[in-house]
């Protein structure tokens, strides 16, 4: 699968699902920082979580094909120490110190995959205001601005999941955002896919791939196509 925006403004190389060089799930740790119920599953009892009796959705097993997941509660420097790869999926708002720590981690060689949805459509059984509910809007503007990006949202777009071109394949989106280049003093080198759904930014010796939607990692909807796209994106981040 060609994950680059073939013929678009991105100049990325092709990444084949399953290709991670010499790295394997036994040797690579992958940090996971998210408000989505990817690791434990929504509504699982504490006892079932600790015993391993609760069943995760399809997203976690796909991630674990590539690496050993390390759940993160914070992006402070101490939590990121020793990690070379991190997935952020609809993260909570970051503290200023976390913004600095994560950006520094990238500059020092970190590689990250970020799902940043401006209007999350994933269903949750938790009511609005419940701290266990996934965050409906991503708040990462300080980092986006530092990287020379702006996350935009067209509130006139039709609701409902649809497939959009993504390299030589397709990716499911639902009320997606779009990245645009912004800021004369941007300190990172970013390229965008057609339509701005995906941005890839170099930061020092590190790199971050951003997707302006989180419908792909909605555990309620499973398909071979979703698994293939997610696996390829993670493989891109894990490749050196």
Secondary structure by P-SEA (a helix, b strand, c coil): ccccccccccbbbbbccccccccccccbbbbbbccccccccccccaaaaaaccccccaaaaaaaacbbbbbbccccccccccccbbbbcccccccaaaaaaaaaaaaaccccccccccccccccccccccccccccccccaaaaaaacbbbbbcccccccccccccccbbbbbcbbbbbbbbcccccbbbbbcccccbbbbbcccbbbbbbccccccccccccaaaaaaaaaaaaaaacc
